[in-house]
Amino acid sequence: MLKINLIETWYDLIRALHGISFEVKAGQIVALLGSNGAGKTTTLKTIMRLLYDQKEEQPEKGTIEFNDTRIDRKDTAEIVRMGISYVPEGREVFPELTVMENILMGAYTRKDRIGIKNDIENGFHHFPILKKRCNQLAGHLSGGEQQMLVIVRALMSRPKILMLDEPSLGLSPVLTQQIFHIIKDINRDDGVSILLVEQNVNMALKYADYVYLMENGRMVRAGTPDVVREDEDVKEFYLGIAKEKSVKGYKRYRRKVRFR
């Protein structure tokens, strides 16, 4: 469905992505994991052509294909019309517009009024609280409600792939669990494939079908959640499960500090 092949993206003289390749198959939830600065957000923005500059095209090398059509030289609006929606990090709502007006902004490429109405109701089915808030200004919503709103807004373009950048950022554990449960419902019930960037590794491994791990703009691990979860480096650096030798070293260090 979505195939990224050896893409390189640069910020001026700094290479942010070093020839990465991965794919999202139809019906999958795919997670891109990694620490801050690994290149996860840059990857999503490169796919959506949000780093496009009239003088310098991105990616500089490699190809991006969606349903066997290259999209790496198309503009963002055309990519959205083809079936890819992007929910950026930080819950970027239009604060001076109502919830309903924000949702309708997601349907700006569409003319089918009945379909739009049905999709709004489907969004409210996933997030009932938004129906109660539909006439409220988006800037007055809680952080969790704003995250729900931007997801519904992205779904209004009827995407085949929904790309989510840090959907759990700043949310409580309860809200995070709720958001991920609904993401799974959207994937299963609406048939929308998901490309997910997330630092909550435990949550991503719980819901993803396939996982890619990024470090310094490179892909360093790939596999099913069960395979990735058993990787010793993943256990130590992302799941907080220290290797036995590291635990012993830490205990020796604590004894030295205590009696110094």
BARO-402258 format. One line per field, with one value per atom (N, C-alpha, C): residue number from 1; y, z, x; atom name. Coordinates in Angstrom, 2 decimals. Layout:
num = NUM  ...
yy = Y  ...
zz = Z  ...
xx = X  ...
atomo = CA  ...
This chain:
num = 1  1  1  2  2  2  3  3  3  4  4  4  5  5  5  6  6  6  7  7  7  8  8  8  9  9  9  10  10  10  11  11  11  12  12  12  13  13  13  14  14  14  15  15  15  16  16  16  17  17  17  18  18  18  19  19  19  20  20  20  21  21  21  22  22  22  23  23  23  24  24  24  25  25  25  26  26  26  27  27  27  28  28  28  29  29  29  30  30  30  31  31  31  32  32  32  33  33  33  34  34  34  35  35  35  36  36  36  37  37  37  38  38  38  39  39  39  40  40  40  41  41  41  42  42  42  43  43  43  44  44  44  45  45  45  46  46  46  47  47  47  48  48  48  49  49  49  50  50  50  51  51  51  52  52  52  53  53  53  54  54  54  55  55  55  56  56  56  57  57  57  58  58  58  59  59  59  60  60  60  61  61  61  62  62  62  63  63  63  64  64  64  65  65  65  66  66  66  67  67  67  68  68  68  69  69  69  70  70  70  71  71  71  72  72  72  73  73  73  74  74  74  75  75  75  76  76  76  77  77  77  78  78  78  79  79  79  80  80  80  81  81  81  82  82  82  83  83  83  84  84  84  85  85  85  86  86  86  87  87  87  88  88  88  89  89  89  90  90  90  91  91  91  92  92  92  93  93  93  94  94  94  95  95  95  96  96  96  97  97  97  98  98  98  99  99  99  100  100  100  101  101  101  102  102  102  103  103  103  104  104  104  105  105  105  106  106  106  107  107  107  108  108  108  109  109  109  110  110  110  111  111  111  112  112  112  113  113  113  114  114  114  115  115  115  116  116  116  117  117  117  118  118  118  119  119  119  120  120  120  121  121  121  122  122  122  123  123  123  124  124  124  125  125  125  126  126  126  127  127  127  128  128  128  129  129  129  130  130  130  131  131  131  132  132  132  133  133  133  134  134  134  135  135  135  136  136  136  137  137  137  138  138  138  139  139  139  140  140  140  141  141  141  142  142  142  143  143  143  144  144  144  145  145  145  146  146  146  147  147  147  148  148  148  149  149  149  150  150  150  151  151  151  152  152  152  153  153  153  154  154  154  155  155  155  156  156  156  157  157  157  158  158  158  159  159  159  160  160  160  161  161  161  162  162  162  163  163  163  164  164  164  165  165  165  166  166  166  167  167  167  168  168  168  169  169  169  170  170  170  171  171  171  172  172  172  173  173  173  174  174  174  175  175  175  176  176  176  177  177  177  178  178  178  179  179  179  180  180  180  181  181  181  182  182  182  183  183  183  184  184  184  185  185  185  186  186  186  187  187  187  188  188  188  189  189  189  190  190  190  191  191  191  192  192  192  193  193  193  194  194  194  195  195  195  196  196  196  197  197  197  198  198  198  199  199  199  200  200  200  201  201  201  202  202  202  203  203  203  204  204  204  205  205  205  206  206  206  207  207  207  208  208  208  209  209  209  210  210  210  211  211  211  212  212  212  213  213  213  214  214  214  215  215  215  216  216  216  217  217  217  218  218  218  219  219  219  220  220  220  221  221  221  222  222  222  223  223  223  224  224  224  225  225  225  226  226  226  227  227  227  228  228  228  229  229  229  230  230  230  231  231  231  232  232  232  233  233  233  234  234  234  235  235  235  236  236  236  237  237  237  238  238  238  239  239  239  240  240  240  241  241  241  242  242  242  243  243  243  244  244  244  245  245  245  246  246  246  247  247  247  248  248  248  249  249  249  250  250  250  251  251  251  252  252  252  253  253  253  254  254  254  255  255  255  256  256  256  257  257  257  258  258  258  259  259  259  260  260  260
yy = -1.20  0.00  1.26  1.44  2.56  1.98  2.35  1.81  2.96  2.97  3.96  3.23  3.72  3.01  3.93  3.71  4.35  5.88  6.48  7.93  8.62  9.76  10.63  12.02  12.59  13.94  14.76  16.00  16.89  18.15  18.67  20.02  20.83  21.62  22.33  21.32  21.38  20.48  19.25  19.12  18.00  16.95  15.73  14.63  14.04  14.17  13.70  12.25  11.82  10.43  9.82  8.67  8.04  6.81  7.03  5.93  4.91  5.35  4.42  3.79  2.57  1.84  1.13  1.16  0.38  0.41  -0.34  -0.33  -0.50  -0.04  -0.24  -1.01  -2.20  -3.01  -2.69  -2.97  -2.68  -3.38  -2.63  -3.18  -3.23  -2.83  -2.92  -1.67  -1.85  -0.76  -0.92  0.03  -0.01  1.11  0.78  1.75  2.08  3.37  3.85  4.28  3.59  3.87  4.41  5.08  5.62  6.81  7.21  8.33  9.66  10.77  12.09  12.28  12.84  13.09  11.91  10.83  9.64  9.81  10.75  10.99  10.56  10.25  9.73  10.79  11.96  13.03  13.49  13.56  13.92  12.94  11.66  10.65  10.94  11.22  11.50  12.77  13.80  15.06  14.89  14.03  13.76  13.06  12.10  11.41  12.39  13.33  14.29  15.50  15.54  16.65  17.96  17.92  19.13  19.80  19.15  19.76  20.29  20.32  20.75  22.19  22.46  23.81  23.98  25.15  25.37  25.16  25.42  25.32  23.93  23.21  21.96  20.93  19.90  18.91  17.86  17.37  16.32  15.18  13.94  13.52  13.77  13.97  14.20  12.91  11.77  10.48  9.51  8.46  7.44  7.73  6.81  6.94  6.62  7.22  6.94  6.56  5.38  4.91  4.65  5.03  4.75  4.09  2.85  2.05  2.05  1.78  1.63  2.92  4.05  5.34  6.17  6.72  7.55  8.87  9.21  10.44  11.41  11.05  11.86  13.16  13.44  14.74  15.39  14.86  15.46  16.44  17.37  18.31  17.70  18.34  17.78  17.58  18.57  18.47  17.26  16.98  15.84  14.53  14.50  13.30  13.02  14.08  13.93  13.39  13.93  13.46  12.00  11.56  10.17  9.20  9.71  8.83  8.73  9.75  9.75  10.98  10.78  11.89  11.87  13.05  13.20  13.99  13.42  14.12  14.49  15.78  16.17  16.14  16.14  16.22  17.56  17.56  18.83  19.28  18.43  18.76  20.13  20.28  21.57  21.82  22.26  22.63  24.10  24.51  25.93  26.45  27.11  27.39  28.34  29.22  30.18  29.65  28.43  27.80  26.78  26.51  25.50  24.10  23.15  21.76  21.34  21.69  21.31  21.97  23.23  23.92  23.30  22.87  22.18  20.87  20.13  18.85  19.07  20.09  20.36  20.80  21.38  21.74  20.51  19.36  18.12  17.61  18.14  17.68  18.70  19.56  20.66  20.18  18.96  18.44  17.73  17.64  16.83  17.68  17.12  17.80  17.01  15.76  14.88  15.17  15.94  16.38  15.22  14.26  13.13  12.31  12.08  11.34  12.06  13.38  14.17  14.04  14.15  14.02  12.65  11.61  10.26  10.09  10.70  10.57  11.36  12.48  13.23  12.37  11.71  10.85  9.67  9.16  8.08  8.56  9.80  10.38  10.53  10.96  11.09  9.72  8.70  7.34  6.92  7.25  6.91  7.79  9.07  10.03  10.77  10.15  10.75  12.11  12.35  13.63  14.80  14.59  15.69  16.13  15.22  15.60  16.58  16.37  17.29  18.64  18.64  19.86  20.51  20.07  20.46  21.97  22.70  24.16  24.94  24.22  24.85  25.18  26.27  26.62  25.55  25.17  24.11  24.48  25.77  26.21  26.00  25.76  25.56  24.08  23.18  21.76  21.35  20.24  19.68  19.09  18.76  18.19  16.90  16.03  14.78  14.99  15.95  16.25  16.84  17.66  18.20  17.09  16.12  14.99  14.21  13.99  13.33  14.13  15.45  16.31  16.23  16.28  16.26  14.90  13.84  12.53  12.49  12.97  13.00  13.90  15.05  15.96  15.26  14.50  13.78  12.70  12.08  11.02  11.56  12.86  13.43  13.41  13.21  13.08  11.64  10.77  9.34  8.71  8.76  8.24  6.73  6.24  4.82  4.55  5.56  5.49  6.74  6.54  7.63  7.61  8.72  8.83  9.68  9.13  9.78  10.02  11.27  11.62  11.88  10.95  11.06  11.33  10.47  10.72  10.71  10.10  10.05  11.19  12.08  13.13  14.01  14.07  14.94  14.43  13.21  12.66  11.77  11.66  10.77  9.32  8.39  6.97  6.49  6.98  6.55  7.03  8.31  8.85  8.20  7.93  7.26  5.90  5.15  3.84  3.99  5.00  5.23  5.58  6.48  6.89  5.70  4.89  3.75  2.71  2.53  1.59  2.04  3.34  3.85  3.80  4.04  3.88  2.46  1.49  0.10  -0.11  0.51  0.41  1.00  2.16  2.80  1.90  1.28  0.35  -0.86  -1.43  -2.65  -2.38  -1.42  -1.20  -0.36  0.63  1.52  1.09  0.10  -0.38  0.59  1.42  2.42  1.88  1.83  1.46  2.60  2.27  3.27  3.23  4.41  4.56  5.45  4.89  5.51  5.82  7.08  7.47  7.63  6.97  6.95  6.69  7.45  7.19  6.30  6.11  5.16  3.76  3.18  1.94  0.79  0.69  -0.39  -0.34  0.85  0.98  0.66  1.15  0.88  -0.61  -1.29  -2.73  -3.51  -2.99  -3.67  -3.65  -2.55  -2.38  -2.55  -2.47  -2.53  -3.96  -4.06  -5.35  -5.54  -4.42  -4.49  -3.24  -3.37  -2.30  -2.07  -0.79  -0.38  0.52  0.30  1.09  1.95  3.26  4.21  4.76  5.00  5.68  6.53  7.82  8.73  8.68  8.66  8.70  7.41  6.30  5.00  3.99  3.02  1.88  0.86  0.52  -0.40  -1.71  -1.75  -2.97  -2.99  -4.20  -4.36  -5.74  -5.83  -7.13  -6.99  -8.10  -8.09  -7.62  -7.14  -6.70  -7.75  -9.01  -10.07  -10.20  -10.10  -10.20  -9.00  -7.81  -6.59  -6.53  -6.95  -6.91  -7.77  -8.83  -9.73  -9.29  -8.26  -7.76  -7.16  -7.55  -7.13  -5.62  -5.00  -3.55  -2.81  -3.33  -2.72  -2.82  -3.99  -4.17  -3.13  -2.95  -2.09  -0.61  -0.18  1.25  1.81  0.95  1.45  0.92  -0.24  -0.82  -0.76  -0.27  -0.12  -1.42  -2.48  -3.77  -3.93  -3.68  -3.67  -5.08  -5.19  -6.46  -6.75  -8.04  -8.45  -7.80  -7.75  -7.16  -5.68  -5.00  -3.59  -3.37  -4.26  -4.15  -4.32  -5.33  -5.55  -4.35  -3.81  -2.63  -1.45  -1.28  -0.18  -0.35  -1.59  -1.84  -1.55  -1.95  -1.64  -0.14  0.56  2.02  2.65  2.15  2.71  2.49  1.32  1.06  2.03  2.30  3.22  4.63  5.05  6.38  6.48  5.41  5.44  5.59  4.94  4.93  5.86  6.68  7.58  8.68
zz = 0.00  0.00  0.00  1.08  1.16  1.25  0.28  0.23  0.20  1.18  1.26  0.92  -0.07  -0.56  -0.58  0.38  0.41  0.33  1.10  1.02  1.90  1.41  2.16  2.22  3.42  3.61  4.33  3.89  4.44  5.00  6.08  6.56  6.30  5.22  4.79  4.58  5.39  5.21  6.11  6.87  7.81  7.21  7.08  6.56  7.71  7.63  8.70  8.53  7.29  7.00  6.09  6.50  5.81  5.02  3.95  3.09  3.74  4.39  5.11  4.16  4.47  3.70  4.66  4.36  5.11  4.33  4.80  4.12  5.10  4.68  5.42  4.50  4.92  4.12  4.47  3.55  3.75  5.01  5.85  7.06  8.26  8.11  9.22  10.09  11.35  12.19  12.29  11.76  11.76  12.66  13.55  14.49  14.13  14.12  14.03  15.43  15.98  17.34  17.33  18.42  18.54  19.47  19.89  20.82  20.08  20.83  20.22  19.27  18.10  17.13  16.24  16.37  15.56  14.10  13.83  12.46  12.17  13.21  13.02  12.42  13.03  12.52  11.15  10.93  9.61  8.55  8.92  7.98  7.57  8.53  8.22  7.38  7.73  6.98  5.57  5.40  4.07  3.21  3.80  3.07  2.62  3.50  3.19  2.40  2.08  1.32  2.08  3.39  4.20  4.37  3.89  3.89  2.52  1.65  0.27  0.21  -0.63  -0.88  -2.40  -2.91  -4.35  -4.91  -4.09  -4.57  -4.32  -3.36  -2.95  -2.63  -3.46  -3.28  -2.26  -1.51  -0.53  -0.79  -0.69  -0.37  -1.54  -1.22  -2.29  -3.06  -2.35  -2.99  -2.53  -3.33  -2.97  -3.54  -3.28  -3.81  -2.72  -2.88  -2.01  -2.92  -2.72  -3.54  -2.68  -3.22  -2.56  -3.58  -3.28  -4.23  -5.62  -5.64  -6.88  -7.67  -7.06  -7.72  -6.92  -7.59  -6.89  -6.44  -5.17  -4.64  -4.14  -4.33  -3.74  -4.48  -5.57  -6.22  -6.37  -5.68  -5.68  -4.52  -4.60  -3.50  -2.42  -1.27  -0.10  -0.35  -0.97  -1.20  -2.07  -3.07  -3.93  -3.18  -2.30  -1.48  -0.58  -0.01  0.82  -0.02  -1.21  -2.07  -2.48  -2.58  -2.95  -1.82  -0.56  0.54  1.72  1.95  3.12  3.96  5.24  6.16  7.25  7.77  8.74  9.94  11.13  12.38  13.02  12.98  13.49  15.00  15.49  16.92  17.46  18.63  19.29  19.17  18.59  18.58  17.97  16.69  16.01  15.58  16.52  16.20  15.80  15.21  14.97  16.19  17.13  18.44  18.39  17.39  17.33  16.55  16.04  15.37  16.30  16.07  16.89  16.53  17.36  17.09  15.72  15.43  14.15  12.99  13.13  12.06  11.83  12.90  12.75  11.98  12.33  11.65  10.16  9.83  8.43  7.63  8.32  7.63  7.04  7.68  7.17  5.91  5.59  4.40  3.28  3.30  2.33  0.89  0.69  -0.68  -1.19  -0.37  -0.72  -1.04  -1.86  -2.24  -1.85  -1.40  -1.12  0.27  0.34  1.63  2.48  1.87  2.63  3.20  2.38  2.86  3.99  3.87  4.93  6.23  6.12  7.31  7.96  7.15  7.69  8.37  7.79  8.37  9.67  9.76  11.03  12.13  11.78  12.76  13.15  12.18  12.49  13.44  13.22  14.14  15.54  15.63  16.94  17.59  16.75  17.28  17.98  17.39  18.00  19.22  19.14  20.22  20.61  21.38  21.72  22.39  23.15  23.86  22.89  21.67  20.70  20.23  20.23  19.84  20.85  22.12  23.16  23.08  22.48  22.42  21.04  20.15  18.74  18.52  19.40  19.24  20.12  20.79  21.67  20.88  21.26  20.59  20.87  19.84  19.98  20.96  21.07  22.00  23.45  23.74  25.12  25.50  24.57  24.87  25.70  26.40  27.11  26.09  26.57  25.68  25.03  25.81  25.27  24.24  24.50  23.55  22.26  22.37  21.16  20.32  21.00  20.26  19.54  20.20  19.56  18.34  18.48  17.41  16.17  16.36  15.18  14.48  15.22  14.59  13.74  14.30  13.53  12.31  12.47  11.34  10.23  10.61  9.61  8.91  9.63  9.03  8.03  8.07  7.19  5.72  5.44  4.03  3.54  4.39  4.07  3.67  4.55  4.18  4.12  3.30  3.32  4.33  4.55  5.57  6.43  7.74  8.71  9.42  9.32  9.97  11.23  12.36  13.66  14.29  14.66  15.28  16.77  17.59  19.05  19.57  19.29  19.75  21.27  22.00  23.46  24.16  23.41  24.00  24.95  26.21  27.20  27.77  27.43  27.93  29.13  29.97  31.12  30.65  31.49  31.11  30.72  31.42  31.10  29.72  29.42  28.10  27.00  27.29  26.32  25.94  26.94  26.70  25.86  26.16  25.41  23.95  23.72  22.37  21.55  22.13  21.40  21.11  22.04  21.81  20.63  20.52  19.42  18.11  18.16  16.96  16.42  17.31  16.90  16.28  16.86  16.30  14.90  14.71  13.39  12.37  12.78  11.90  11.55  12.55  12.34  11.68  12.20  11.75  10.48  10.33  9.17  8.06  8.34  7.33  6.99  7.95  7.73  8.24  7.38  7.81  8.62  9.58  10.50  10.44  10.29  10.48  11.70  12.74  14.06  14.52  14.87  15.55  17.02  17.88  19.29  20.17  21.28  22.25  23.39  23.52  24.50  23.90  24.08  23.38  23.81  25.09  25.57  24.89  24.77  24.15  22.66  21.99  20.56  20.28  21.11  20.91  21.18  22.02  22.34  21.16  20.39  19.35  17.93  17.71  16.35  15.81  14.48  13.81  13.42  13.17  12.77  13.27  13.56  14.23  13.53  13.36  12.90  13.96  14.26  15.26  14.56  14.82  14.19  15.21  14.73  15.51  14.57  14.88  14.10  12.61  12.27  10.87  10.12  10.83  10.20  10.80  10.00  10.51  11.09  12.36  13.00  13.45  13.55  13.92  13.17  12.91  12.32  12.66  12.89  13.18  13.81  14.12  14.83  16.27  16.95  18.34  19.24  19.07  19.91  19.70  18.46  18.15  18.70  18.45  18.91  20.43  21.07  22.54  23.19  22.51  23.07  22.76  21.97  21.67  22.94  23.26  24.53  24.59  23.48  23.48  23.65  23.02  23.18  24.63  25.23  26.64  27.52  27.28  28.15  27.94  26.69  26.41  26.20  25.88  25.59  26.54  27.11  28.01  29.46  29.72  31.10  31.79  31.01  31.58  31.40  32.44  32.33  32.20  31.43  31.37  32.72  33.00  34.31  34.59  33.59  33.84  34.14  33.52  33.79  35.21  35.68  37.04  38.05  37.81  38.72  38.71  37.52  37.44  38.17  38.05  38.74  40.25  40.76  42.20  42.71  41.92  42.33  42.38  41.38  41.35  42.58  42.97  44.13  45.42  45.54  46.74  46.80  45.69  45.67  46.08  45.55  45.87  47.35  47.90  49.27  50.26  49.97  50.96  50.59  49.57  49.18  50.23
xx = 0.83  0.00  0.87  1.65  2.58  3.99  4.83  6.20  7.20  8.09  9.16  10.45  11.17  12.35  13.58  14.47  15.80  15.73  14.81  14.69  15.74  16.20  17.10  16.48  16.45  15.93  16.98  17.14  18.16  17.52  18.10  17.83  19.10  19.08  20.28  21.42  22.47  23.61  23.54  22.46  22.33  21.40  21.90  21.08  20.27  18.95  18.07  17.66  17.49  17.11  18.17  18.69  19.81  19.34  18.62  18.24  17.34  16.25  15.38  14.36  13.98  12.97  12.03  10.74  9.75  8.45  7.45  6.17  5.02  3.87  2.62  1.68  1.31  0.41  -1.04  -1.94  -3.36  -3.86  -4.56  -5.16  -4.25  -2.98  -2.03  -2.03  -1.61  -1.14  0.37  1.11  2.56  3.07  3.99  4.55  5.99  6.30  7.68  8.10  9.08  9.52  10.94  11.30  12.65  12.65  13.83  13.97  13.80  13.80  13.75  14.92  14.64  15.69  16.01  15.25  15.53  15.14  14.23  13.78  12.36  11.61  10.25  9.32  9.28  8.42  8.87  10.18  10.70  10.21  10.13  9.64  8.20  7.35  5.94  5.81  6.56  6.49  7.03  8.03  8.55  7.50  6.80  5.74  4.66  4.30  3.23  3.72  5.02  5.61  5.50  5.55  5.47  6.83  7.89  9.21  9.56  8.56  8.79  9.21  10.22  10.69  10.81  10.44  10.49  11.89  12.91  14.28  14.88  14.32  14.96  13.88  13.78  12.73  13.16  12.16  12.39  11.41  11.87  13.24  14.18  15.46  16.44  16.72  16.65  16.88  15.81  15.60  14.62  13.25  12.33  10.98  9.96  8.76  7.62  6.46  5.89  4.79  3.56  2.42  1.14  0.24  -0.15  -0.94  -0.31  1.00  1.79  1.94  1.64  1.84  2.83  3.84  4.81  4.17  4.39  3.82  4.89  6.17  7.23  7.48  6.76  6.85  5.48  4.49  3.16  3.04  2.07  1.89  0.99  0.97  0.28  -1.20  -1.86  -3.30  -3.63  -2.81  -3.05  -2.86  -1.86  -1.62  -2.82  -3.40  -4.60  -5.75  -5.93  -7.01  -6.82  -5.58  -5.30  -5.61  -5.62  -6.04  -5.10  -4.26  -3.38  -3.69  -3.98  -4.21  -3.15  -2.84  -1.76  -2.25  -2.07  -2.38  -1.05  -0.66  0.65  0.73  1.94  2.19  1.70  1.11  0.78  -0.65  -1.55  -2.99  -3.24  -2.95  -3.08  -4.52  -5.34  -6.72  -6.77  -7.89  -8.15  -8.91  -8.21  -8.82  -10.01  -10.08  -11.18  -12.38  -12.27  -13.41  -14.05  -15.32  -16.01  -15.52  -15.91  -15.58  -16.11  -17.37  -17.96  -17.24  -16.88  -16.15  -14.79  -14.12  -12.85  -13.03  -14.07  -14.31  -14.57  -15.36  -15.68  -14.46  -13.47  -12.23  -11.55  -11.74  -11.15  -11.81  -12.99  -13.72  -13.67  -12.64  -12.61  -12.45  -11.97  -11.80  -13.05  -14.10  -15.25  -16.48  -17.39  -18.63  -19.87  -19.68  -20.82  -21.38  -22.45  -22.99  -23.49  -24.15  -24.67  -23.53  -22.51  -21.34  -20.63  -20.52  -19.88  -20.67  -22.00  -22.85  -22.68  -22.63  -22.47  -21.11  -20.08  -18.74  -18.62  -19.33  -19.35  -19.98  -21.10  -21.75  -20.86  -20.09  -19.16  -18.07  -17.61  -16.62  -17.18  -18.42  -19.07  -19.30  -19.48  -19.61  -18.32  -17.18  -15.90  -15.61  -16.00  -15.70  -16.98  -17.86  -19.16  -19.06  -17.99  -17.86  -17.84  -17.34  -17.26  -18.65  -19.60  -20.97  -21.55  -21.23  -21.70  -20.99  -19.79  -18.98  -19.02  -19.91  -19.81  -19.92  -20.58  -20.71  -19.73  -18.87  -17.88  -16.62  -15.94  -14.69  -13.63  -12.91  -11.92  -10.82  -10.52  -9.49  -9.85  -11.12  -11.58  -11.65  -11.31  -11.35  -10.14  -10.28  -9.13  -8.15  -6.95  -5.96  -6.43  -7.06  -7.57  -8.66  -9.55  -10.63  -10.08  -9.04  -8.41  -7.77  -7.16  -6.59  -7.67  -8.80  -9.93  -10.40  -10.44  -10.92  -10.03  -8.72  -7.84  -7.89  -8.15  -8.29  -9.56  -10.68  -11.93  -11.77  -11.13  -10.91  -10.13  -9.09  -8.29  -9.10  -10.03  -10.85  -11.87  -12.13  -13.14  -12.74  -11.47  -11.05  -11.14  -11.70  -11.85  -10.51  -9.53  -8.21  -8.17  -7.25  -6.93  -5.82  -4.97  -3.93  -4.01  -4.02  -4.01  -2.66  -1.92  -0.61  -0.76  -0.35  -0.52  0.85  1.11  2.39  2.18  2.64  2.58  1.16  0.19  -1.17  -1.32  -0.39  -0.51  0.22  0.86  1.68  0.87  1.30  0.66  -0.64  -1.02  -2.28  -2.05  -3.07  -3.00  -3.01  -2.56  -2.60  -3.99  -5.02  -6.39  -6.80  -6.52  -6.86  -6.04  -4.77  -3.92  -4.49  -4.91  -5.53  -6.78  -7.59  -8.82  -8.54  -7.57  -7.23  -6.74  -5.86  -5.33  -6.41  -7.32  -8.42  -9.27  -9.51  -10.32  -9.54  -8.23  -7.40  -7.53  -7.52  -7.71  -9.08  -10.12  -11.47  -11.52  -10.88  -10.86  -10.19  -9.11  -8.39  -9.26  -9.90  -10.68  -12.03  -12.77  -14.14  -14.23  -13.33  -13.40  -12.43  -11.59  -10.66  -9.55  -9.16  -8.11  -6.78  -5.78  -4.44  -3.84  -2.98  -2.43  -0.90  -0.29  1.15  1.33  1.91  1.91  3.33  3.57  4.81  4.49  5.23  4.87  6.09  6.21  7.27  6.82  5.52  5.00  5.14  6.33  6.67  5.76  5.47  4.60  3.24  2.67  1.36  1.42  2.46  2.60  2.76  3.57  3.77  2.49  1.65  0.38  -0.58  -0.58  -1.60  -1.09  0.22  0.75  0.80  0.72  0.91  2.37  3.05  4.46  5.16  6.45  7.19  8.52  8.85  10.18  10.79  12.05  12.76  13.80  13.76  14.67  15.67  16.89  17.92  18.74  18.85  19.70  19.40  18.11  17.72  17.89  18.09  18.27  17.30  16.91  16.14  17.11  16.93  17.87  17.22  15.91  15.20  13.87  13.38  12.05  11.53  10.23  9.64  8.27  7.67  6.39  6.62  5.59  5.77  6.40  6.02  6.59  8.09  8.54  9.97  10.72  10.19  10.87  10.90  9.83  9.75  10.83  11.27  12.28  13.71  13.87  15.21  15.82  17.03  17.65  17.85  18.25  18.45  17.12  16.08  14.76  14.30  14.51  14.15  14.85  16.14  16.94  16.65  16.62  16.58  15.17  14.20  12.86  11.79  12.01  11.02  11.44  12.65  13.11  13.44  13.69  14.07  15.57  16.32  17.78  18.33  19.41  20.12  20.74  20.94  21.46  22.80  23.70  25.01  24.89  23.92  23.73  23.22  22.34  21.84  22.98  23.85  24.97  25.91  26.17  27.04  26.45  25.15  24.48  24.58  24.42  24.51  25.92  26.95  28.33  28.55  27.99  28.12  27.46  26.27  25.56  26.37  27.02  27.83  29.02  29.64  30.78  30.32  29.20  28.68  28.33  27.73  27.25  28.41  29.54  30.63  31.78  31.61  32.68  32.85
atomo = N  CA  C  N  CA  C  N  CA  C  N  CA  C  N  CA  C  N  CA  C  N  CA  C  N  CA  C  N  CA  C  N  CA  C  N  CA  C  N  CA  C  N  CA  C  N  CA  C  N  CA  C  N  CA  C  N  CA  C  N  CA  C  N  CA  C  N  CA  C  N  CA  C  N  CA  C  N  CA  C  N  CA  C  N  CA  C  N  CA  C  N  CA  C  N  CA  C  N  CA  C  N  CA  C  N  CA  C  N  CA  C  N  CA  C  N  CA  C  N  CA  C  N  CA  C  N  CA  C  N  CA  C  N  CA  C  N  CA  C  N  CA  C  N  CA  C  N  CA  C  N  CA  C  N  CA  C  N  CA  C  N  CA  C  N  CA  C  N  CA  C  N  CA  C  N  CA  C  N  CA  C  N  CA  C  N  CA  C  N  CA  C  N  CA  C  N  CA  C  N  CA  C  N  CA  C  N  CA  C  N  CA  C  N  CA  C  N  CA  C  N  CA  C  N  CA  C  N  CA  C  N  CA  C  N  CA  C  N  CA  C  N  CA  C  N  CA  C  N  CA  C  N  CA  C  N  CA  C  N  CA  C  N  CA  C  N  CA  C  N  CA  C  N  CA  C  N  CA  C  N  CA  C  N  CA  C  N  CA  C  N  CA  C  N  CA  C  N  CA  C  N  CA  C  N  CA  C  N  CA  C  N  CA  C  N  CA  C  N  CA  C  N  CA  C  N  CA  C  N  CA  C  N  CA  C  N  CA  C  N  CA  C  N  CA  C  N  CA  C  N  CA  C  N  CA  C  N  CA  C  N  CA  C  N  CA  C  N  CA  C  N  CA  C  N  CA  C  N  CA  C  N  CA  C  N  CA  C  N  CA  C  N  CA  C  N  CA  C  N  CA  C  N  CA  C  N  CA  C  N  CA  C  N  CA  C  N  CA  C  N  CA  C  N  CA  C  N  CA  C  N  CA  C  N  CA  C  N  CA  C  N  CA  C  N  CA  C  N  CA  C  N  CA  C  N  CA  C  N  CA  C  N  CA  C  N  CA  C  N  CA  C  N  CA  C  N  CA  C  N  CA  C  N  CA  C  N  CA  C  N  CA  C  N  CA  C  N  CA  C  N  CA  C  N  CA  C  N  CA  C  N  CA  C  N  CA  C  N  CA  C  N  CA  C  N  CA  C  N  CA  C  N  CA  C  N  CA  C  N  CA  C  N  CA  C  N  CA  C  N  CA  C  N  CA  C  N  CA  C  N  CA  C  N  CA  C  N  CA  C  N  CA  C  N  CA  C  N  CA  C  N  CA  C  N  CA  C  N  CA  C  N  CA  C  N  CA  C  N  CA  C  N  CA  C  N  CA  C  N  CA  C  N  CA  C  N  CA  C  N  CA  C  N  CA  C  N  CA  C  N  CA  C  N  CA  C  N  CA  C  N  CA  C  N  CA  C  N  CA  C  N  CA  C  N  CA  C  N  CA  C  N  CA  C  N  CA  C  N  CA  C  N  CA  C  N  CA  C  N  CA  C  N  CA  C  N  CA  C  N  CA  C  N  CA  C  N  CA  C  N  CA  C  N  CA  C  N  CA  C  N  CA  C  N  CA  C  N  CA  C  N  CA  C  N  CA  C  N  CA  C  N  CA  C  N  CA  C  N  CA  C  N  CA  C  N  CA  C  N  CA  C  N  CA  C  N  CA  C  N  CA  C  N  CA  C  N  CA  C  N  CA  C  N  CA  C  N  CA  C  N  CA  C  N  CA  C  N  CA  C  N  CA  C  N  CA  C  N  CA  C  N  CA  C  N  CA  C  N  CA  C  N  CA  C  N  CA  C  N  CA  C  N  CA  C  N  CA  C  N  CA  C  N  CA  C  N  CA  C  N  CA  C  N  CA  C  N  CA  C  N  CA  C  N  CA  C  N  CA  C  N  CA  C  N  CA  C  N  CA  C  N  CA  C  N  CA  C  N  CA  C  N  CA  C  N  CA  C  N  CA  C  N  CA  C  N  CA  C  N  CA  C  N  CA  C  N  CA  C
